[in-house]
Amino acid sequence: MANVMISRGDDGTLVFYLPKKDLEEAILSLEYTGPGRWGGEMRLADGSGYFIEPLPEVPRFPITLRAKRL
């Protein structure tokens, strides 16, 4: 598992950043986005996938989380 940062881009989309690989990509899909649950499997613009443990609510951005590559 790696530490990643998720923030909001200028256009309002979520942006995924993995410092060790200097990877910055837009998040295309996220498994849980509604109230009561946020996170799960995510797909990035480059086609890769990561998993973050679902949080009980939508977090404030930017946020640093642990992510596992799928």
C-alpha positions, 0 to 999 in steps of 0.5 A: 500500500502506498500513500497517495494524495487526492485533490480537486482539479481546477475543473472540479474533477478529482485528481490522484497523485502518487509521489513515489512514481510522480504519477498524477492522473484524473480519477474517472470513476469511484465505487462509492461517492454518495453520502454515508460512504466514499471511496472503494475501487477507483479507475484513473485516466491512464487505465490503472486501478487503485483501492482505498478503504471507504470513508464514512463521508466525503472528505475535505480535499486535499487528503492523503490516504493509503491506496492499493494497486488493483 
